[in-house]
Amino acid sequence: MPSLHPRPHHGRNRSAAAVRGVHADLVKSGLRHAPPFPASLLAAYAKCALPLAHAHQLFDETPHRDPALYSALLSALSRSPSPSPALVLPLFRRMLYVDLVPPDHFILASVVNACARLGSLRLGKQSHAQFVLSPFSGDAVVKSSLIDMYSKCGAPDDARKVFDTITVKNHVIWTAMVSGYASNARNLEALELFERMPERDLFTWTALISGFIQSGDCFGGVKLFEDMRGDGVRIDDAFIISSAIGGASHLAALSAGKQLHGLGARLGYESSMIVGNALVDMYAKCSDICSARAVFEGIVTRDVISWTTMVIGEARHGRAKEALSLYDRMVLGGVKPNEATFVGLLYACSHAGLVQKGRELFDSMIKDYGIKPSLQHYTCLLDLLSRSGYLSEAEDIITSMPYQPDEATWAALLSACKKHGNAHMSVRIADHLLRLKPREPSTYILLSNTYAVNGKWGCVAQVRRSIAEMEIRKEPGYSWIELGKECFLFRAGEAPHDMRDEILRLLDELMMEMKKRGYAPDTSFVMHDLEEHEKEQQLFMHSERLAVASGLLKSVPGTVIRVVKNLRVCGDCHTVLKLISDITHRQIVVRDANRFHHFEGGICSCHDFW
């Protein structure tokens, strides 16, 4: 089932101090080991989110460990932010084989919940076996936990087997199974079961909708939210609103996102942190970074997710100065950054050429916050160095970092070598990358262009043979644009019949003006073996150009044209969109697979390197 985000607990620190005080009093009075105090203290430690080490120490010091004590510690472990099999499994074995404590239904439910948090199917099945052999094998609460565990471990069919053994199913059990199907992208089964439920409330709708969105069916999730509203279900929790907003953000559906923003405001959730965080993410992903910032500034209480979401949004829109300024405010406000925060910061530095600042942040992440850099952090640092011309340093990091560099890492370095005109290094990196047998079509375009620039025509032919032998097919490109309440999808090479003549006429007129300004189509971005004029025609019909043309024809003059593309914008289209923004005096924002491009006055926010 979806775990609802907890509301801020302003008294948590005071509660923790009170628990420590009670513990101290029990030590002084000599009653700390007398039942039921140890188990009660452990439960209190868990609720106040005190360090698990304290709970373990109390557990180890207790001479008589009974089921209540084990249940309390296992419950604390299952609630911890990062439970570990290294903690849960030994404790379970110690209970069974050292202290000879027979597990009751409370203990079994706690163990199963911990397995769900861990995503450990193996340990979950062991717990299930213990449950079947126990006197409590018919307990519905444990069965409900098993359904949840199997679902979260990616085994919805096993969850259904448990579900079918329950004779009298309560509302929680039905909801757990619906959520299990939905969160594992088994949407038809989820809907079928949902329709059979004796009663449906907000919690059930939340499980279904959030499951659809988490499994990638954002359109279905948003549509279900509309159906729920049509059923008149009363919304008295912020989580369902934030889930629906999350679906709109992944769809880049700005109009739907704005409607959900209005609904949240009417329901009194405008200043809610969970809804605010979702709105910041939605506006940033829907190309409206100014609205994202306005919502962020209106959030009353911000957590690390609030700050990080805004930092990443500013970074992806090429606003490095704003991202770094936010980070300074965040630290001064006492909020500790996390791994994702530093990914955003390094990305911002990379696209602004702030080499020294990026190095400082990378070092600070390790020294000041104890965060171990991931491959993504190293990739961002490499991107920063290579973009700025520090090619040898970038290569040194690739060969010395504690991760195996992937195709994207080598391709980024090769692209930088090509940009900075380092012919010798370009060929050497290209040879290495080709030996890795890359899978991405864009990598082969880069390889072919690199070899061609350096006159290595034999290698160009080899790249072409590799493409043919591996049957690499480029994913079809498509773009979409919202115009009013409608959304228009454009596929590469296809213009809708009702607008075809208008779109092609406008593109022809723009092409004539662009050529007057010195534009020449760069046909190296076409992979197919075609005549030159056919390659030019393929570029002419790229989906983002069709979408932008429709925006110019149908949108209100002077408004921003916002386009979303499923692939990376090719270099030729990038040049064309810069020119169109200058010719038409319109701002064009394109969200591609990598980042946002803000075209205005013939300039792009990415400074021609993305």
C-alpha positions as CSV (number, residue, x, y, z in Angstrom):
1,M,0.0,0.0,0.0
2,P,1.3,3.6,-0.5
3,S,3.0,5.0,2.5
4,L,1.4,8.3,3.2
5,H,3.8,11.1,3.8
6,P,3.9,12.0,7.5
7,R,2.9,15.5,8.5
8,P,5.6,17.5,10.2
9,H,6.0,16.6,13.9
10,H,7.1,19.8,15.5
11,G,7.2,18.2,19.0
12,R,9.5,15.3,18.0
13,N,12.6,16.8,19.6
14,R,10.7,17.5,22.8
15,S,9.3,13.9,22.8
16,A,12.8,12.4,22.3
17,A,14.1,14.4,25.3
18,A,11.2,13.2,27.4
19,V,11.8,9.5,26.4
20,R,15.5,9.9,27.4
21,G,14.4,11.4,30.7
22,V,12.1,8.5,31.5
23,H,14.9,6.1,30.6
24,A,17.2,7.9,33.0
25,D,14.6,7.7,35.8
26,L,14.1,4.0,35.3
27,V,17.9,3.4,35.4
28,K,18.1,5.4,38.7
29,S,15.2,3.4,40.2
30,G,16.6,0.1,39.1
31,L,13.4,-0.7,37.1
32,R,14.8,-0.4,33.6
33,H,14.8,-4.3,33.1
34,A,11.5,-4.9,34.7
35,P,8.7,-5.8,32.3
36,P,7.0,-4.0,30.5
37,F,9.4,-1.1,30.7
38,P,12.1,-2.3,28.2
39,A,9.5,-3.0,25.4
40,S,7.7,0.3,26.1
41,L,11.0,2.2,26.0
42,L,11.9,0.5,22.7
43,A,8.5,1.4,21.2
44,A,9.0,5.0,22.4
45,Y,12.5,5.2,20.9
46,A,11.1,4.0,17.5
47,K,8.2,6.6,17.5
48,C,10.6,9.4,18.3
49,A,13.0,8.3,15.5
50,L,15.9,8.1,18.0
51,P,19.1,6.3,16.7
52,L,18.7,2.5,16.4
53,A,22.0,2.1,18.2
54,H,20.2,3.3,21.4
55,A,17.4,0.7,20.9
56,H,19.9,-2.1,20.2
57,Q,21.8,-1.2,23.4
58,L,18.7,-1.3,25.5
59,F,17.7,-4.6,23.9
60,D,21.2,-6.2,24.5
61,E,21.2,-5.0,28.2
62,T,17.8,-6.6,28.9
63,P,18.5,-10.0,30.6
64,H,15.1,-11.5,29.7
65,R,14.1,-11.0,26.1
66,D,10.4,-11.9,25.6
67,P,8.1,-11.6,22.5
68,A,7.1,-8.1,23.4
69,L,10.7,-6.9,23.4
70,Y,11.5,-8.6,20.1
71,S,8.3,-7.2,18.6
72,A,9.3,-3.7,19.7
73,L,12.8,-3.9,18.2
74,L,11.6,-5.5,15.0
75,S,9.0,-2.8,14.7
76,A,11.7,-0.1,15.2
77,L,13.8,-1.7,12.5
78,S,10.9,-1.8,10.0
79,R,10.2,1.9,10.6
80,S,13.8,3.0,10.3
81,P,14.8,5.1,7.3
82,S,17.1,2.5,6.0
83,P,16.5,-1.0,7.3
84,S,19.1,-3.6,6.5
85,P,19.0,-7.4,6.0
86,A,22.2,-7.5,8.1
87,L,20.1,-6.3,11.1
88,V,16.8,-8.0,10.6
89,L,17.9,-11.5,9.6
90,P,20.3,-12.1,12.5
91,L,17.8,-10.7,15.0
92,F,15.1,-13.1,13.7
93,R,17.5,-16.1,14.0
94,R,18.6,-15.0,17.5
95,M,15.0,-14.9,18.5
96,L,14.3,-18.4,17.1
97,Y,17.5,-20.3,17.9
98,V,19.2,-18.5,20.9
99,D,16.4,-17.0,23.0
100,L,13.9,-19.7,21.8
101,V,11.2,-17.1,21.6
102,P,8.2,-18.4,19.5
103,P,7.1,-15.7,17.1
104,D,3.6,-14.4,17.7
105,H,1.4,-12.6,15.1
106,F,2.8,-9.2,16.1
107,I,6.4,-10.3,15.6
108,L,5.6,-12.0,12.3
109,A,3.9,-8.9,11.0
110,S,6.9,-6.7,12.1
111,V,9.3,-9.0,10.3
112,V,7.2,-9.1,7.1
113,N,6.9,-5.3,7.2
114,A,10.7,-5.0,7.5
115,C,11.1,-7.3,4.5
116,A,8.7,-5.1,2.5
117,R,10.9,-2.0,3.4
118,L,14.0,-4.0,2.5
119,G,12.5,-5.3,-0.8
120,S,14.0,-8.7,0.3
121,L,11.9,-11.4,-1.3
122,R,14.1,-14.2,0.0
123,L,13.8,-13.1,3.7
124,G,10.1,-12.4,3.1
125,K,9.5,-16.0,1.9
126,Q,11.4,-17.3,5.0
127,S,9.1,-15.3,7.2
128,H,6.0,-16.5,5.3
129,A,7.2,-20.1,5.9
130,Q,7.5,-19.4,9.6
131,F,4.0,-17.9,9.6
132,V,2.5,-21.0,7.9
133,L,4.1,-23.3,10.5
134,S,3.0,-21.1,13.4
135,P,-0.3,-21.3,15.4
136,F,-1.2,-17.9,13.9
137,S,-1.3,-19.0,10.2
138,G,-4.8,-17.7,9.8
139,D,-4.1,-14.2,11.1
140,A,-5.5,-11.6,8.6
141,V,-3.2,-8.8,9.8
142,V,-0.1,-10.9,8.9
143,K,-1.6,-11.9,5.6
144,S,-2.3,-8.3,4.8
145,S,1.4,-7.6,5.6
146,L,2.4,-10.5,3.3
147,I,0.3,-9.1,0.4
148,D,2.1,-5.7,0.9
149,M,5.5,-7.4,1.1
150,Y,5.1,-9.5,-2.0
151,S,3.8,-6.5,-3.9
152,K,6.7,-4.3,-2.9
153,C,9.2,-7.1,-3.8
154,G,7.7,-7.3,-7.3
155,A,5.8,-10.6,-6.8
156,P,2.1,-9.6,-7.2
157,D,1.1,-13.2,-8.2
158,D,2.4,-14.4,-4.8
159,A,0.5,-11.6,-3.2
160,R,-2.7,-12.7,-5.0
161,K,-2.2,-16.3,-3.7
162,V,-2.2,-15.0,-0.1
163,F,-5.1,-12.7,-0.9
164,D,-7.2,-15.6,-2.2
165,T,-6.6,-17.6,1.1
166,I,-8.4,-14.9,3.1
167,T,-12.1,-15.9,3.6
168,V,-13.3,-12.6,5.0
169,K,-11.5,-9.7,3.4
170,N,-11.6,-6.3,5.1
171,H,-11.2,-3.0,3.4
172,V,-7.4,-2.8,4.2
173,I,-6.8,-6.2,2.5
174,W,-8.7,-5.3,-0.7
175,T,-6.8,-2.0,-0.9
176,A,-3.4,-3.8,-0.3
177,M,-4.1,-6.1,-3.3
178,V,-5.3,-3.3,-5.6
179,S,-2.2,-1.3,-4.7
180,G,0.0,-4.3,-5.3
181,Y,-1.3,-4.8,-8.8
182,A,-1.2,-1.1,-9.7
183,S,2.3,-0.5,-8.4
184,N,3.6,-3.5,-10.4
185,A,2.1,-2.1,-13.7
186,R,-0.7,-4.8,-13.6
187,N,-3.3,-2.2,-14.3
188,L,-6.0,-4.4,-15.8
189,E,-6.0,-6.7,-12.8
190,A,-5.9,-3.6,-10.5
191,L,-9.0,-2.1,-12.1
192,E,-10.8,-5.4,-12.2
193,L,-10.3,-5.9,-8.5
194,F,-11.1,-2.3,-7.8
195,E,-14.4,-2.6,-9.5
196,R,-15.2,-5.7,-7.4
197,M,-14.5,-4.0,-4.1
198,P,-17.6,-3.9,-1.7
199,E,-16.7,-0.3,-0.8
200,R,-14.2,2.3,-2.0
201,D,-13.0,5.3,-0.2
202,L,-10.2,8.0,-0.6
203,F,-7.6,5.6,0.7
204,T,-8.5,3.0,-1.9
205,W,-8.5,5.6,-4.7
206,T,-5.1,6.9,-3.5
207,A,-3.7,3.3,-3.6
208,L,-4.9,2.8,-7.2
209,I,-3.9,6.3,-8.5
210,S,-0.5,6.4,-6.9
211,G,0.2,2.9,-8.1
212,F,-0.6,3.8,-11.7
213,I,1.6,6.8,-11.5
214,Q,4.5,5.0,-9.7
215,S,4.5,2.3,-12.4
216,G,4.6,4.8,-15.2
217,D,1.0,5.0,-16.4
218,C,0.7,8.7,-15.5
219,F,-2.0,9.4,-18.1
220,G,-4.1,6.6,-16.5
221,G,-3.4,7.9,-13.0
222,V,-4.5,11.4,-13.8
223,K,-7.6,10.1,-15.6
224,L,-8.5,8.0,-12.5
225,F,-8.1,11.2,-10.4
226,E,-10.7,12.9,-12.6
227,D,-13.0,9.8,-12.2
228,M,-12.6,10.0,-8.5
229,R,-13.6,13.6,-8.5
230,G,-16.6,12.7,-10.6
231,D,-17.6,10.1,-8.0
232,G,-17.7,12.9,-5.4
233,V,-15.1,11.4,-3.1
234,R,-14.2,13.9,-0.4
235,I,-10.5,14.8,-0.4
236,D,-9.2,15.3,3.1
237,D,-5.5,14.3,2.6
238,A,-2.8,16.1,0.7
239,F,-1.1,12.9,-0.6
240,I,-3.6,12.2,-3.3
241,I,-3.3,15.8,-4.7
242,S,0.5,15.5,-4.7
243,S,0.3,12.1,-6.6
244,A,-2.0,13.6,-9.3
245,I,0.3,16.6,-9.6
246,G,3.3,14.1,-10.0
247,G,1.4,12.5,-12.9
248,A,0.9,15.8,-14.6
249,S,4.6,16.7,-14.2
250,H,5.8,13.4,-15.8
251,L,3.4,14.1,-18.7
252,A,4.6,17.7,-18.9
253,A,0.9,18.6,-18.9
254,L,1.0,22.2,-17.7
255,S,-2.7,22.9,-18.2
256,A,-3.7,19.9,-16.0
257,G,-1.0,20.8,-13.5
258,K,-2.5,24.3,-13.2
259,Q,-5.9,22.9,-12.6
260,L,-4.6,20.7,-9.9
261,H,-2.8,23.7,-8.4
262,G,-6.1,25.5,-8.3
263,L,-7.9,22.5,-6.7
264,G,-5.2,22.2,-4.0
265,A,-5.5,25.9,-3.2
266,R,-9.3,25.6,-2.9
267,L,-9.0,22.7,-0.6
268,G,-6.5,24.6,1.6
269,Y,-3.3,22.7,0.7
270,E,-1.6,25.5,-1.1
271,S,1.0,26.0,1.7
272,S,1.3,22.2,2.4
273,M,4.9,21.0,2.0
274,I,4.0,17.8,0.2
275,V,1.7,19.6,-2.3
276,G,4.2,22.5,-2.6
277,N,7.0,20.1,-3.4
278,A,5.0,18.4,-6.1
279,L,3.9,21.7,-7.6
280,V,7.6,23.0,-7.7
281,D,8.5,19.8,-9.6
282,M,5.5,20.0,-11.9
283,Y,6.1,23.6,-13.0
284,A,9.8,23.0,-13.4
285,K,9.2,19.9,-15.6
286,C,6.5,21.8,-17.5
287,S,9.0,24.5,-18.6
288,D,7.6,27.2,-16.3
289,I,10.5,27.8,-13.9
290,C,9.2,31.2,-12.7
291,S,6.0,29.6,-11.4
292,A,8.0,26.8,-9.8
293,R,10.0,29.4,-7.9
294,A,6.9,31.4,-6.9
295,V,5.4,28.2,-5.4
296,F,8.7,27.3,-3.7
297,E,8.8,30.7,-2.0
298,G,5.3,30.2,-0.7
299,I,5.9,26.9,1.0
300,V,5.7,27.7,4.8
301,T,7.9,24.8,6.0
302,R,10.5,23.4,3.6
303,D,12.4,20.1,3.9
304,V,15.4,18.9,1.9
305,I,13.1,17.7,-0.9
306,S,11.7,21.2,-1.3
307,W,15.2,22.8,-1.6
308,T,16.6,20.0,-3.8
309,T,13.7,20.0,-6.2
310,M,14.1,23.7,-6.7
311,V,17.9,23.5,-7.0
312,I,17.5,20.8,-9.7
313,G,14.8,22.7,-11.5
314,E,17.0,25.8,-11.7
315,A,20.0,23.8,-12.8
316,R,18.1,22.0,-15.6
317,H,16.8,25.3,-16.9
318,G,20.4,26.6,-17.1
319,R,20.1,29.0,-14.2
320,A,23.3,28.2,-12.3
321,K,23.5,31.4,-10.4
322,E,20.0,30.9,-8.9
323,A,20.7,27.2,-8.1
324,L,23.9,28.1,-6.2
325,S,22.2,31.0,-4.4
326,L,19.4,28.6,-3.2
327,Y,22.1,26.2,-1.9
328,D,23.6,28.9,0.2
329,R,20.2,29.8,1.6
330,M,19.5,26.1,2.3
331,V,22.7,25.6,4.3
332,L,22.3,28.8,6.2
333,G,18.8,27.7,7.1
334,G,20.2,24.5,8.7
335,V,18.9,22.1,6.1
336,K,21.4,19.3,5.3
337,P,21.8,18.6,1.5
338,N,21.5,15.1,0.2
339,E,23.0,13.1,-2.7
340,A,20.4,14.5,-5.2
341,T,21.1,18.1,-4.1
342,F,24.8,17.7,-5.1
343,V,23.8,16.2,-8.5
344,G,21.8,19.3,-9.2
345,L,24.6,21.6,-8.0
346,L,27.2,19.9,-10.1
347,Y,24.9,19.9,-13.1
348,A,24.4,23.7,-12.7
349,C,28.2,24.3,-12.5
350,S,28.7,22.1,-15.6
351,H,26.4,24.1,-17.7
352,A,27.8,27.4,-16.5
353,G,31.5,26.4,-16.8
354,L,32.1,27.0,-13.0
355,V,35.0,24.5,-12.7
356,Q,36.4,25.6,-9.4
357,K,33.0,25.9,-7.8
358,G,32.2,22.4,-9.0
359,R,35.4,21.0,-7.6
360,E,34.7,22.7,-4.2
361,L,31.2,21.2,-4.1
362,F,32.4,17.7,-5.0
363,D,34.9,17.9,-2.1
364,S,32.4,19.4,0.3
365,M,30.0,16.6,-0.4
366,I,32.6,14.1,0.9
367,K,34.3,16.1,3.6
368,D,31.4,18.1,5.1
369,Y,28.5,15.8,4.7
370,G,30.1,12.3,4.5
371,I,28.3,11.5,1.2
372,K,30.0,8.9,-0.9
373,P,29.9,10.1,-4.6
374,S,27.8,7.9,-6.9
375,L,28.5,7.3,-10.6
376,Q,26.1,10.1,-11.3
377,H,28.2,12.5,-9.2
378,Y,31.3,11.5,-11.0
379,T,29.6,11.8,-14.4
380,C,28.5,15.4,-13.5
381,L,32.1,16.3,-12.5
382,L,33.5,14.7,-15.7
383,D,30.9,16.7,-17.7
384,L,32.0,19.9,-16.0
385,L,35.7,19.3,-16.6
386,S,35.4,18.1,-20.2
387,R,33.0,20.9,-21.2
388,S,35.5,23.4,-19.9
389,G,38.4,21.9,-21.7
390,Y,40.0,20.0,-18.9
391,L,40.1,16.9,-21.0
392,S,43.1,15.1,-19.5
393,E,41.8,15.6,-15.9
394,A,38.4,14.3,-17.0
395,E,40.0,11.2,-18.5
396,D,42.1,10.6,-15.4
397,I,38.9,10.6,-13.3
398,I,37.2,8.2,-15.6
399,T,40.1,5.7,-15.3
400,S,40.5,6.1,-11.5
401,M,36.9,6.4,-10.2
402,P,35.5,3.4,-8.2
403,Y,32.8,2.7,-10.9
404,Q,32.9,1.1,-14.3
405,P,32.4,4.0,-16.8
406,D,29.4,3.5,-19.0
407,E,28.7,4.3,-22.6
408,A,27.2,7.7,-21.7
409,T,30.4,8.7,-19.8
410,W,32.8,7.9,-22.6
411,A,30.4,9.6,-25.2
412,A,30.3,12.8,-23.1
413,L,34.1,12.9,-23.1
414,L,34.3,12.2,-26.8
415,S,31.8,15.0,-27.5
416,A,33.9,17.4,-25.5
417,C,37.1,16.3,-27.3
418,K,35.4,17.0,-30.6
419,K,34.1,20.4,-29.5
420,H,37.5,21.5,-28.2
421,G,39.3,20.2,-31.4
422,N,41.6,17.7,-29.7
423,A,41.9,15.4,-32.8
424,H,44.4,12.9,-31.3
425,M,42.4,12.4,-28.1
426,S,39.1,12.3,-30.1
427,V,40.2,9.4,-32.2
428,R,41.7,7.5,-29.3
429,I,38.5,7.8,-27.2
430,A,36.4,7.0,-30.3
431,D,38.3,3.8,-30.8
432,H,37.8,2.8,-27.2
433,L,34.1,3.6,-27.3
434,L,33.6,1.6,-30.6
435,R,35.3,-1.4,-29.0
436,L,32.6,-1.3,-26.2
437,K,29.9,-1.9,-28.9
438,P,27.6,0.9,-27.8
439,R,23.8,0.5,-28.0
440,E,22.6,4.1,-28.4
441,P,22.1,5.4,-32.0
442,S,23.2,8.9,-30.9
443,T,26.6,7.4,-29.9
444,Y,27.1,6.0,-33.4
445,I,26.3,9.4,-34.9
446,L,28.9,11.0,-32.6
447,L,31.4,8.3,-33.6
448,S,30.8,8.7,-37.3
449,N,31.1,12.4,-37.1
450,T,34.3,12.2,-35.1
451,Y,35.9,9.9,-37.6
452,A,34.7,11.9,-40.6
453,V,36.1,15.2,-39.2
454,N,39.4,13.5,-38.7
455,G,39.4,11.9,-42.2
456,K,39.2,8.4,-40.9
457,W,36.8,7.2,-43.6
458,G,37.6,3.5,-43.1
459,C,36.4,3.9,-39.5
460,V,33.3,5.7,-40.7
461,A,32.5,2.7,-42.8
462,Q,33.1,0.4,-39.8
463,V,30.7,2.4,-37.7
464,R,28.1,2.0,-40.5
465,R,28.7,-1.8,-40.6
466,S,28.3,-2.0,-36.9
467,I,25.0,-0.2,-37.1
468,A,23.8,-2.7,-39.8
469,E,25.1,-5.8,-38.0
470,M,23.6,-4.9,-34.6
471,E,20.3,-3.9,-36.2
472,I,20.3,-0.6,-34.2
473,R,17.1,1.3,-34.7
474,K,16.7,4.8,-33.6
475,E,13.6,5.4,-31.4
476,P,11.1,7.3,-33.4
477,G,11.1,11.0,-32.5
478,Y,7.9,12.7,-31.4
479,S,7.1,16.1,-29.8
480,W,4.0,17.5,-28.3
481,I,2.7,20.9,-27.5
482,E,-0.3,22.2,-25.4
483,L,-2.4,24.8,-27.1
484,G,-5.2,26.0,-24.9
485,K,-7.0,22.9,-23.5
486,E,-5.7,20.7,-26.3
487,C,-2.5,18.7,-26.7
488,F,-1.0,18.0,-30.2
489,L,1.4,15.2,-30.9
490,F,3.8,15.4,-33.8
491,R,5.8,12.4,-35.1
492,A,9.0,12.9,-37.2
493,G,8.0,13.1,-40.9
494,E,4.3,13.4,-40.2
495,A,2.2,16.6,-40.1
496,P,-1.5,16.3,-39.3
497,H,-3.7,16.6,-42.4
498,D,-5.8,19.5,-41.1
499,M,-2.7,21.6,-40.5
500,R,-0.2,20.1,-42.9
501,D,-0.3,22.8,-45.6
502,E,-0.1,25.7,-43.1
503,I,2.8,24.1,-41.2
504,L,4.8,23.2,-44.3
505,R,4.2,26.7,-45.8
506,L,5.4,28.4,-42.6
507,L,8.5,26.2,-42.3
508,D,9.3,26.9,-46.0
509,E,9.1,30.6,-45.3
510,L,11.3,30.3,-42.2
511,M,13.8,28.2,-44.1
512,M,14.2,30.8,-46.8
513,E,14.8,33.5,-44.2
514,M,17.3,31.3,-42.3
515,K,19.3,30.6,-45.5
516,K,19.5,34.3,-46.1
517,R,21.2,34.5,-42.7
518,G,23.7,31.8,-43.6
519,Y,22.1,28.6,-42.4
520,A,23.1,25.4,-44.1
521,P,21.5,22.1,-43.1
522,D,23.9,19.8,-41.2
523,T,22.9,16.4,-42.7
524,S,25.5,14.5,-40.6
525,F,22.7,14.1,-38.0
526,V,20.8,11.8,-40.5
527,M,21.9,8.2,-40.0
528,H,20.3,6.7,-43.1
529,D,22.2,6.2,-46.4
530,L,20.2,8.7,-48.5
531,E,20.8,11.3,-51.1
532,E,21.7,14.8,-49.7
533,H,18.3,16.4,-50.6
534,E,16.5,13.5,-48.9
535,K,18.6,14.0,-45.8
536,E,17.6,17.7,-45.8
537,Q,14.0,16.8,-46.1
538,Q,14.2,14.4,-43.1
539,L,15.7,17.2,-41.0
540,F,13.0,19.6,-42.3
541,M,10.3,17.2,-40.9
542,H,11.8,16.6,-37.4
543,S,9.0,16.6,-34.8
544,E,10.1,19.6,-32.8
545,R,10.0,21.8,-35.9
546,L,6.5,20.7,-36.7
547,A,5.4,21.4,-33.1
548,V,7.0,24.8,-33.0
549,A,5.4,25.7,-36.3
550,S,2.0,24.7,-35.0
551,G,2.6,26.8,-31.9
552,L,3.5,29.9,-34.0
553,L,0.3,29.4,-36.0
554,K,-2.1,28.7,-33.2
555,S,-0.8,30.4,-30.0
556,V,-1.5,33.9,-28.8
557,P,1.1,36.2,-30.3
558,G,3.9,37.0,-27.8
559,T,3.3,34.0,-25.5
560,V,6.0,31.4,-24.8
561,I,5.9,28.3,-27.0
562,R,6.5,25.2,-24.9
563,V,7.4,21.9,-26.6
564,V,8.3,18.5,-25.1
565,K,10.4,16.0,-27.1
566,N,11.0,12.4,-26.2
567,L,14.6,12.4,-27.6
568,R,17.6,14.7,-27.5
569,V,17.3,17.7,-29.8
570,C,19.7,17.2,-32.7
571,G,22.4,19.7,-33.5
572,D,20.7,20.9,-36.7
573,C,17.3,21.5,-35.0
574,H,19.1,23.3,-32.2
575,T,20.5,25.8,-34.8
576,V,17.1,26.1,-36.5
577,L,15.2,26.8,-33.3
578,K,17.7,29.5,-32.3
579,L,17.2,31.2,-35.7
580,I,13.4,30.8,-35.5
581,S,13.3,32.5,-32.1
582,D,15.2,35.5,-33.6
583,I,13.2,35.7,-36.8
584,T,9.8,35.5,-35.0
585,H,10.7,37.4,-31.9
586,R,9.2,34.6,-29.8
587,Q,10.6,32.7,-26.8
588,I,10.7,28.9,-27.4
589,V,11.2,26.4,-24.6
590,V,12.0,22.8,-25.5
591,R,12.3,20.1,-22.9
592,D,14.2,17.2,-24.5
593,A,15.5,13.9,-23.0
594,N,18.4,15.7,-21.4
595,R,17.4,19.2,-20.3
596,F,15.6,22.4,-21.1
597,H,16.5,24.7,-23.9
598,H,15.3,28.3,-23.7
599,F,15.6,29.9,-27.2
600,E,15.3,33.6,-27.3
601,G,16.8,36.2,-29.7
602,G,18.9,33.6,-31.5
603,I,20.5,32.4,-28.3
604,C,20.0,29.2,-26.2
605,S,20.3,28.9,-22.5
606,C,22.5,25.8,-22.9
607,H,25.2,27.9,-24.7
608,D,25.2,25.3,-27.6
609,F,26.6,22.4,-25.5
610,W,24.1,20.0,-24.0
